[in-house]
């Protein structure tokens, strides 16, 4: 598929870019080269290769979700600037 100057102008319009005539010529050539390379990649024989979502094997990076005891209320409120009846006290935001 050959890219045309009109295609570049349309893409520039969508991206809200103002391009000079020289830039349009340059981008037409560059996009044409990119598309030509992609066409070469599409010719590679992939018969018998299973599709993947990742190029490297995935490994579990999180620890097991195991219930443990939590910290005490006093420890949680230890550094609170203000506390009231066992809770964090924060400024009122609704008037």
N, C-alpha and C positions, 0 to 999 in steps of 0.2 A: 504494500500500500504506500503510494507516494504521498508525501505531505506537500501541501501547496501553500502559497503565500496567504491565500484566503483563510486556510485553517489556522495559521499563525495569528492573523488579524482577529479571527473569532475567539481564539484562546486569550488573546490580549484583552479583548472586550470583556470577556467573562471575568478575567482577573483584574479588571479596571486598570490596565497598564497602557500608557501611551508610548508607542514605539516609533522610532524614526524608520525611514525606508531602508537605511543601512542595517538597522537592527533586525528588521523583518527578514531581510535577505540572509543575514547570519543565522537567525533562529530557524529559518526554513531549512538551511543546509544542515544545521546541527540536529534538528529533529529527524530529518531524513536519515542521517547516519545512525541515530539511535534506533529508529524503526527497522533499518536494514540489519542491524546487529540482533535485534529481537527476533527477526525472521530466521536468522541463522540458528539461534537457540531453539526455535520451535522445530527445527529439522532433526534435532538430536533424538536418537532412538531410545525411548523410555519404556519399551515393551518389557513387561515382567518386573518393573520397579513399582513398589507399593507407594501410594501417595502418603505423605507425612505432613504433620502440622509443624514439626520442629526439626531442625537439621541435626540436632544432637539429642541423645536420650535425656529424657526428663528425670529428675530425681526429686524426692520429697525433701523440701527444705524446712518444713515446719515440724515442730515437735507434736507428739500425740496429744490430743485433747483429753486431759485427765483432770477430773475434779479434785481440787485441793482445798484446804482450809484458807479462808481469807484473813486479812489483817483485822485487828480489833477496831472498834469504833474510835477508841481513844487514840490509837496509833494513826488512824486516818486523819483525825482532827488535830494532831499534835502541832503542825505548823500553820494551821488555818489562822488568818489574821483576825477573823471574828467567828464565833460559834454561838449557837443558841439551841438549847434543849437537844444536844447530841447531833446537830446538823450544821453544815456550813451556812453562815449568814452572809447574804449578798445584798447589795443595794437594790432597792425596788426600782423596777424599770417601767412598770405600768402605772399610770396616774389616774 
